[in-house]
Amino acid sequence: MLVLGIETSCDESGVALYSSEAGGGRLLAHALHSQVCMHADYGGVVPELASRDHVRRIVPLLRQVLAASGRRLEELDAVAYTQGPGLAGALLVGAAFAEALATGLGIPTVPVHHLEGHLLSPLLSHDPPAFPFVALLVSGGHTQLMRVTAVGAYELLGETLDDAAGEAFDKTAKLLGLDYPGGPALAALADRGRPGQVVFPRPMLRSGDLDFSFSGLKTAVLTRVREIGDLDEQRRADIARGFQEAIVEVLASKALRALRRCGLKRLVVAGGVGANRELRRQIDARTARARVSVYYPELEFCTDNGAMIALAGALRLQSGHAAKPAGCFAVRPRWPLTG
């Protein structure tokens, strides 16, 4: 079965081709265009500009993927696309293109939840996790812990009550005068910070549940910045390090707590923040002590991409989840994964 995947939920246009077979599957080709440079002038994603850029990029990316894979459109068995959550206009570009293409080819479509794509993305690696496992999803505006039993079988264990980890990174980066995208810039600055110079509270670390809250941490950074006044480069780095250490400790601690509560020995960490080196270092150390296996997607698949959507669509079809006839469709900008 040959499945085309299309991702246009925010500021990355992704197209990929995945071949699923009885004994497994493989990614044949994928292509990605990031809009980071375009949105940098505005300090964040401009939805209308994002939608227009998806329109410009999607056909060239499709042609690139077909050329790289050596396959033809007529060989496709289904088209998977991100139905939500995300920016409504951006989602509509991918959904409309996928449905029109599938209608023209007379094949079905598979609408995919964006977070399901991230959740399953480690299955693209050479050493994929087996079900069941606990997943820590740290992607953009989402921070969640999930128990994953099978494709489509997800139990929410805990989630953020306000700002997600990625949002906190971006907002704190802006407080420190860093350019967009803020998360990677803050992580790079934190590498130059001195340990123990600035210590921030660990929000909800001892709450007894598996929920998160990071808005207060952002406020603590703002308070510290105002107290210090003029920040030299070293103080900015110290604050960045203290902030990152606080978030990482909470994420890592609650992920291990979720594993203990579920009685599982496999942890998946996925999403854009999952590429953070300090988070991976702490989780690697803690899982090694607990004799737990940890799985990450390849770095190129941590951020939004078409490969994870093609994979999720193929796995849904393999697992007996019905595809839908192409034609009538709707996008879901707000869509809980377990809803």
Residue, then its C-alpha position, 0 to 999 in steps of 0.5 A: m500500500l502506497v500512502l502520500g502524507i501531507e502536513t500543513s498545520c502551521d509554518e512547515s509544508g511537508v510531503a512524504l511517501y510511505s509504503s506499508e507492507a505485510g512485514g513492515g513498511r518504509l519511508l520512500a521519500h519526504a520533502l519539507h519547506s520551513q517558513v521560519c525565515m519568512h515569519a522571523d521578520y514578524g516575531g512569530v507565525v502570521p497565519e495568512l502568510a503561512s496559508r499563502d506559502h503552503v499554496r506555493r510550496i505543496v505542488p513543487l514538494l509533491r513533484q520532488v517526492l515523486a521524483a526521489s521515490g521513482r513512483r507515479l501518482e497513479e500508484l497511490d492507494a490513499v492520501a493522508y493529511t493533517q486535519g487538525p489541530g492547527l491554523a485553520g487556513a493552513l489546514l485548509v490548504g493541505a486538506a483541500f489539496a489532498e481531497a482534490l488529488a484523491t478525488g481525481l485519482g479515485i482513491p480514499t483519504v485518511p484525515v490524521h490528527h497532528l499529534e498522532g503523527h508526532l506520537l507515532s513518529p519514532l516508529l520511523s526510526h531503525d529501532p522503533p518502540a513496541f506497544p504499549f508505551v508511555a508518550l511524552l508529547v511536547s509539541g508547540g502548544h501541547t504538552q501531554l502524557m499519553r498511554v499508548t496501547a495501539v494505533g488509535a488507542y490513546e489514554l490521556l494521563g496528564e496535560t498542561l493547564d496553561d502554557a505548554a513547554g514550547e510556548a514557555f520557551d518561545k515567550t521566555a526567549k522573547l523576554l530575553g530579547l532573542d529572535y524567532p524561533g525562540g525555543p532553539a535560540l534559548a536552548a543555545l543561550a542556555d548552553r553558555g549559562r553557569p549552573g546554579q547561578v539562577v534557580f527557578p521554581r519547578p511548577m507542579l513538580r510535587s502536585g501528585d498528578l501528571d499535569f503541567s503548568f508553565s505560565g508561572l515559570k514565565t512570570a518568574v523569569l519576567t520578575r527576575v529580568r525586572e529585578i536585575g535591570d540591564l542584562d549583560e550576555q552572561r546574565r541572560a545566559d544564566i537566566a536561560r539555563g535556569f529556566q531550561e533546567a526547571i522545565v526539563e526537570v518537571l518534564a523528565s520527572k513526570a514522564l518517569r512518574a507516568l511510567r511507574r503508574c502505568g507499570l510500563k518500561r518503554l517511553v517515547v518522547a516526541g515533538g519539537v521540544g523533544a529535540n532539546r539536548e538537555l531534555r534528552r540528556q536528563i531523560d536518558a540518565r533517568t531512564a537508564r537508572a530506572r532500566v527503562s527504554v526510551y525512544y525519540p524520533e530522528l531529529e529531522f522528524c521532531t518538528d512538523n513533517g509529512a513523513m509522520i502523517a504518511l506513516a500515521g495514515a498507513l498505520r491506521l489503514q493497516s490497523g483496520h481503521a476505515a479510510k473515507p471517500a474523497g470529496c466532502f471534508a472539514v478541518r479541525p483547528r481545535w481537536p483533542l487527541t483522545g476526543 
